């Protein structure tokens, strides 16, 4: 069983008003604690550190909670290797000198016990807790002119009316200190580290370096500077923690349940459960602290008195997941992938979308598990003739990504140029930003995307719109953006787009025209869906083939159009309604022939001008 399973921060208010955060010091000595490394191999690098002569340690990790957990092991290792030797040396020099000359029972003028950092951290003469402070507080404490209003403590207790600078509670103590840094932005000076080294106090600096933060904070330039300068110039050790494995979390799950007097049901798939939790929490996942919270919530949700925790107990703890399931059953199709598969034709489109779904899902799983992930953009290009189901497929694909937990919701927002370009200069960027805000975590479908450019060249408004779209895509990687339009104009749009846009349009999906057989199948689908029957299926399909061939003689492009087949079906129903002998259900071949000739005549007038009508192949 693991000696330490998590390190959860606690907090207390000091008499001076500061809020102090801290974690417990492990009770066992280091030689027993390090047995955990056989299971927690991501912490094994701690055992390789040589702390003799080291005044501080830099821990680089993926989760802050792993750094705090490592800090407990590190401090006990420091005690075992360094502190005991120092204490013995001090006792040899001056037996009567106390290591911590303080009165822990001081009372204020009102007779109440004063709450100091020492009174919280120490139990008798032993250090029971380690204080934790944020990096911004650590950095600002050593600035000559800290930012206005910058105070100390977890909730910043400095008041605007204070004229005299207030020293932080931790600066003058003798105890070790843990600093928690989530972005590396405050590693810009070696003064704080030299101060601790000269004072002989042990410092543990936790640096969280999660790959997804780089898009927000650059490439951790301060970290590179720190590693080349401070690490070299001071007696600081360096420790890199690997990401914990799912198997380790499974062990933590069982050990925490056991420590609380419970056991996990044998049928529980721990690996699947942990992955589900990590996916559910996303970027908010807090390593073993979340595992402990998960177990506690599952116990609290139990509806019986048994001491066994089941899958159902854990499921009931994921409230948002339950809400999502309820929303899925509120009238919407439960399986978007099955809906895509039922669409007629489009074999290549379906294959490409399924591959894209797997890639995006894979990237998210790696990102949530802490593995480095190359930049992947939730963007696609849909191009093809009108009536080839681009919008329909876009809606379905957005739902597929939502059901796979790649997207947070199935919001679908269809926009065009008029929805993105403002009326006046400076209005466009806020307009685009609003669209992304409204569709956050869902899908944005930009129809006729090439209309944002004029003849392949962007105007001032279009430049602003495209630049803002790129910026919003960068800031909202959890939102799918689909650029759609006709084939050739979309190709020109991609060719003339700026490099930033072009680099994001790598998932290009072409919707080819429907074949004649697919159009016949589509007509049959419309017929069955609305409960009509064909007088003669063979002659009906021959009429459709003749109709398509007639369209081809009029225009050579955009012939395989599903929208045109729907018009043919509706027109045939109209001719059936005009017949007095209709039975409300049967579509006769004559009805279809009249409908086909009517539509062909309309097509001739549009594409070839007014010409003399002639029947084409209908007998």
N, C-alpha and C positions, 0 to 999 in steps of 0.2 A: 504494500500500500504506500502511496506517495506521502512523504512527510509534509510537503507543502503543496496545496492544490491551487491556490489563488492568493492574490494580494490586493485586497479591496481597501481603498482609502476611506479613512474616517475623518471627522472634523470636530473642532471644539472652538468656542469663543474664549479668548483670553480676557483678563480684566481690563486691559488697555483698549479692547475693542477689536483687535485683529482676529481673523478667523484662521486657525491653524489646521492644516491637513497632515495626516500621518498614516503610516502603515505599521503593523505589529512586527516586532523582531522575533524570528523563529526561536523557539525554546531549546531545541536540540543543538548540540555542538556540530561544527562543520563536518567532522569525520563521519557522522551519521547522516547528515543531510545530503551529502554528495552521492549517497547511494541512489538518490532519485534520478541521477543523470543516466542510469541504465535505461530508464523509460523516457525521461525528459531529455532526450539527446540534443535537443535544440539549445539546452543550457550547458552542455558539456564543455564549451569553450571557457567557462568560468574557472574550471578546475585547472586549466593550463596557465592561468595568469600567475605571475610572480609579483606579489604585493609588497615584498620587502623593498623598502625605499620608495614605494609609490605613495603619493599623497592623494591621488584621485583616480577615478576610472571613468572612461567614456563608454557607454553601452549604446550600440546602434541596434535597433530592433524594428520590427514591423508594427507591433502593437505596444502601446505604452504600458499596458497591463503586464506584458511579458517582461518589460524593463523593470517594473516595480517588483515582480516576482524574483527576478534575478538579483535585485538589490538586497533582498533578504539573505540569499545565499552568499553574496559578496561580502556583506557586512560580517557574517559569521566566519567567513574565510579570513577576513582582515583581522578579526579578533584572535583567531587561532594562530595566525602567522606573524602579526605585527604588534597589535595592541598589548598582548600579554607580555611580550618582551619589553615594551616601553614601560609598562606598569612596574615590572620587576626592577628595571633600571632606576625608576623614580623612587621606589621604596628603598633601594640600596643607598641612594643619595640623601634622602630625607624621609625617614620613617614617619615623622609626625605630620607631614604635609598631606592634606586630603586632595584627592583627584578633582573633586567637584566641591569647592568651598562655598556652599550655599545652604540656606535654611529653607527646606521645603515646606515648613509649617508656618511661614510668615503670614501674618494677618494684617488687614488694613485697619484704618482708624475705627471703622464700624464693627470690628470684631469678626468680620467674615474672612474666610480663607481666601487668599489671593490666588487667582488662577494664572500661573505663568507657564511658559513653554516647558520649563524643567519639571513643574509639578505634574504635568500631563505625560511627559516622555519617560520619566523615571518612576520605578517602583522600588522604594528604599534607595539603595545605591546602584541598582542595575538599570541599564537602559532598556526599556520595554517597547518603545516605539521610535520610529525614524521619521523626522519631519519631511514633507514634500512641498516644494514651492514651484510655481511656474517660471519658465525661463525669462519671461519679460520682467518679472519682479527681481530675479537674480541679476539681470543685466543692468536694470535701472538703478539698483542700489549702489552701483559703483560709478554712476555718471555724475559729473560735476553739476550738470543742469538737466535733471530728469524731466521728461515731458510733463507739462502742466496737468495737475490733477492726478498724477501717478502716485498711488499709495501702495500699501503692502498688505499682505494677507490675501486669502482666496477671494475675498469680495471687496478689496480695495477700500480700506477704511480711512484714508486720508481725506480730510474735508477741504473744500475750497478756501475756507477762512483761515486755515493754518498757514502761518507765515514761516515758522521755523520748520526746517526739514525734519522728518521723523525717521529715526533709524528703525529698520525692520527688526522684529523680535529675534530672528535667527542669526543676526550678524555677529553678535557678541557672545553667543553660547559656546560651549566646549563640545557639544555633541556633533555627530556626523550630519550631513545634509544631502538630500536627494533633490535634484533639479530635473524638471520634466519639460522637454522641448519638443513641440509637435511639428515644427517646420524648419528649424535651423536658421531662422532669421535673426537670432540674437547672438550668434557665435561670431561677434565682430570685434571682440577685445579679449586680451589675455589677462587683464587686470584682476577680474574676479578669481581666476584660477590661481594666479600668483599669490593673492591675498590668502586663500585657503591653504596653499602649500606652505607659506611662511608661518601661518598660525598653527600648523601641525594638525589641522582638522581634516578628517576624511570626507571626501566629496565624491558623490556618484552622480554623473550627468547622463540622463537618459535622452537619447536622440531618436525620435521616431521618423523613419525615412520610408514612407509608403509611396510606391510609384505613382499612384493617382494624384498625389499632392503636387507632383512636379509641374503639372499643367497650370497650377494656381500659384506656385511659389518659385517658378523657374527651375533650374537644375541644381538647387542647393549650392549656389556659389559660395555662400558663407561657410558651408561645411568643408568644401575643398580648401579654402583659406585656412580654416581651423586645423585641419588635418596636417597641413604642410608647415604650419607655424607653431601653434600652441602645443600640439602633441610632441613636437620636436624640442621645444624650448622648456617644457616643464616635465616633471616626473609623473606624467599621467599614463596609465595603462589603457589599452584599447581592447574592446571586446565586442564582437559581432555575433548576435543571436540569430540562428536560423529560424525559419518559420516553423511553428509547431505542426506536427502531423495530425491527421484526423484520428489516427490510432491513439495518439497521446490524449487527445480530447476525449476519446471514448473511455480511456482509463480514468481520466479526471472525473468524468460523468459518474462512473461506478463508485469511485472512492468518496466523492462528495455525498452521494446517496447513502453510502455505508456510514459515513461520519454523522449523518443526520438520523441514523437508526432505520434506514430503509434499504431495500435492494431493488434492482432492476429486473423486470420480468425476462425470462430466458429467451422469449421470442423476439425481444427488442433488437432491431438492427441498428446498432450504435453508429456505424459509419454513415448510413443513410440519414439517421436522425441529426447527426452533427452537421452534415452537408446541408440539410434542410434549414437548420438554425442559422448557419453562416449565410446562406442565400437570403433568408428572411431578414436578417439584420443588415446585410450589405456592408457599406462602409462604416456603419455604426458598430460593427462587431468588436467586442472587447476581450477576445481571447478567453482564458479560463474564468475570468470574472463573469462573462455571459453564461458559461456552463453552470457556474454556481447559482446564478440567478434563475436559470432555466429549471434546475432541479427544485429550487425553493418554490417557484411558481407552480410546478407540476404537483408538488406535495400539497400546496394550498388549494389546488383545483380538485383534489381527490374527493369522490363522493361516497367513499366507503371507509371503513376503519382498518383496512389491510395495510401491511407495511411493504407492499410491492407496488412499484411505480410502473405503469403500463404506457403503451404508445398513446392511448386515448388521453391519458393524463397530460402528456407532453403536448399533444395536439391542441388541447383546450387552453394551453398557455399562449399560443400564437393567435392572439385575438384578431389581428388584421387579416391573417390568412383565412380565418373563419368568415370574416366579413366579405372577403373577396369571393369565397365560395358561394355565399348567399347571393351576391350580385350576379354571379354567373348563372344562377338558376332563376333569375327574375325575368325570364322571357327571352334571353339571348341564347343563341346556339352555344352549346357547351364545348364543342370541338371544332375550332376554326379550321384545323388541318383537314378534317373530313369534308368540310364544306368546300375547301379548295380542291380536294380530290374529285368531288362530284361535278366540278365545272367541266364543260365539254372542251376537249382538245387541250392545247397549251402544255404538251408534255415537257418541252424544254423549259418553259417558264416555271412550272411546278418543281422541276428538278433543281433549277437555280435557286429558287426561293427556299427550298428545303436545305440546300447547302449553306445558304446565307444564314438561315436560322441556326443551324448547328455551329457555325463559326462564331456568331454573336453570342450564343449561349455558352460556348466554350470559353471565349474571352472573359465573359462576366464571371464564370465560375473560377477561373484562374485569378482574376482580379480580387474577388471576394476572399479567396484562399490565401492571398498575399503574394502570389507569384508575379514576377515582372511580366508585363503584357505590352506588346507593341501597340502603337496607336491604331485603333480601329474605329471607323466612323460609321455610325448607324445612319447610313445614307444610301440611296439607290436611285437609278435612273430607269424609268419605265417609258419606253418609246415604241410607237406603233400606230397603225391606222386608227381612225375614230371607230368606236363600236367594238373594239377588241378586248373589252373588259378591264382596262387598266385601272379605272377607279374602283371597280368592284374588287379586283384582286388586291389593291392597296388596302382597302378596308379589312379584308380577310387576313392579310399578312400582319397588319397591326395587331389584330386580335390573337394571331398565332404567337407573336412575340410576347404579348401580355400573358397568355396562358403558359408560356414557357418561362415566365418571370424575368424575361429580358427587359421588357418595358413595365413600368409601374401601373399603367392603366390602358384602357382601350379607347381613349379619346381620339377622335379623328377630325382634323380640321382641314377642310379643303379651301385653298386660297388661289388667287391669281394675281396678276400685276396690280389691279386696282385695290387689292387688299394689302399690298405691301409697299406701294409707292405713295408717299404723302403728297398733299396738294402744293406745299411750299417747301422751299429749301430748309433742311433741318428737321422736317417732320417725318422723313422716311425711317430713320434709325429707330425712333421711339415706336413707330407703327409696327416695324418688324419685331422689335423686342416684345411688344404686347402679344403678337401672334404666338411667339414661343412661350410666353408666360401662360397663355390660355391653354396651350397644348402640352405643357410640361409633363414629361414622362409618357407621352402618347405619340401620335403620328401626325405629321404635317404633310399634306399633299399639295404641291405647287403645280397647278395645271398650266399647260402652255408656258413652261418656265422660260423658254426663249423670248417671250414677250418682254422680259426684263432687259433685253438687248434689242437694239434696232439695227437690222441688217448686219448683224454680227458685231456691232459696235455699241458700247454702253454709253448712255448719256449721263449727265450729272446725277440725276435722280436714280438711275439704274446702278451707277457705281456705288452710291451710298447704300442702296438696297442689297446688292450683292456682298459688299463688304460687311454689312451688319448681319447678313445671313451666315457668312463664314464665322463671324465672331460668336454669334449665338449657338451655332453648331459646336464650336469649341467649348463654350461654357455649359452646354446642355448635351453632353454625350449620351444621356439617357433618353433622348428624344429622337425618334426616327423621322428623317426628312426624305421625301420622295419627290424627285423632279420628273415631271411627266410632260409628254407632248408627242407630236407626230415625228416620224422617223428622221427624215432629212433635216428639218429645222433643229431637232434635238442634237443631231450630230454636229451641226454648225455651232450650236450653243456651247457644246463641250470643247470644240476646237478653239473657239475664241474666248473662252472663259479664262480669267486670270489663274496663275499657277496655284494659288491657295484653294480656289474652288475646284479646279481640275483634279488636284491631288485627292480630293474627297469623293470624286465621282468615279469610283472604281468598280462599283457593282452595277453594271449596265445590263439591263434585261430587255430584250426585244420581243414584242408581242406580234407574232406573224399573223397574216391574214388567215382566216379560217378556210379550210378546204371545203369543197362542195359537199363531201360526205358529212363533215362536221356541221355544215349549215343545215343539211337535211335533218341531222340528229337534233339540232337546236330547234327546228320547226316542230319536230315531234315532241320535244320537251314542253314547248309552249302549249301545244295541243293537249297533252296529258295533264299539265298543271291546272288548266282551266276547264278540265273535264269535257273536252270536245273529242270527237272521233273522226277519222278520215274515211270518206266513202271508198276510196281505193288507194292504199298506201303507195303502191308501185307507181301509179300515174301521178300521184301527188308529188313524189320525189322527182319524177321525170320533169314535172312542171318547174320545180325548184331549180333543177340543173339547167333547163332552158332559160330560165329567168337570170341565173348567174352568168351564163354565156352571153345573154343579151346585154347585161351590164358591162361585160368585158369589151364588147364592141364599141361601147360608148366612152368608157374611160378605162385606162390601163392600170390605174392605181386605186388602192382602197376598195377592192372589189369584195373581199371576204369580210363583210361587215355584219356583225351580229345585230346591230341596230336596224339594218336594212331588212333582215329576216323578220324581226319583230314587226316592222311596218307591213311587211307582206302578210303576216299572220293577222294583224289587226284589220287590214284592208279586206282580206278574205272573209273574216267574220262579218264585216260590214256588208259585203255582197250577200252573204248567207241571210242576214237579217232582212234584206230587201225581198227575198223570195217568200212568197206566201205559203209555200209548201215546206218551210223549214220546221224541223222538229226540235229546235233549240240546241242541238248537239252535233249534228252531222255536217262536216265541211265537204262539199262536193268539189270534184275536180274543176268544174266550171267556175265555181267561186274563186278558186285559186288562180285560174287562167285570167279572169277579169282583173283580179287584184294585181297580178304580175304585169299585165299590159298597161294598167293605169300607172304603176310606178315607173315602168320603162319610158312611158311618154313623158313623165315629169323629169326623168333623168336626161332625156334627149333635149328637152327645152332648156335645161340648165347648162349642159355641156356642149351641145352641138347646135343650139339655136332651134327655132321653130322649124320642124321638118314634117314631112308627111308621115303620118303614123302607118306602120305596117305590122302585122302580126308576126312574131318570131317563134316558130316551132310549136305553137299551141294548136292542137287539133281537137 
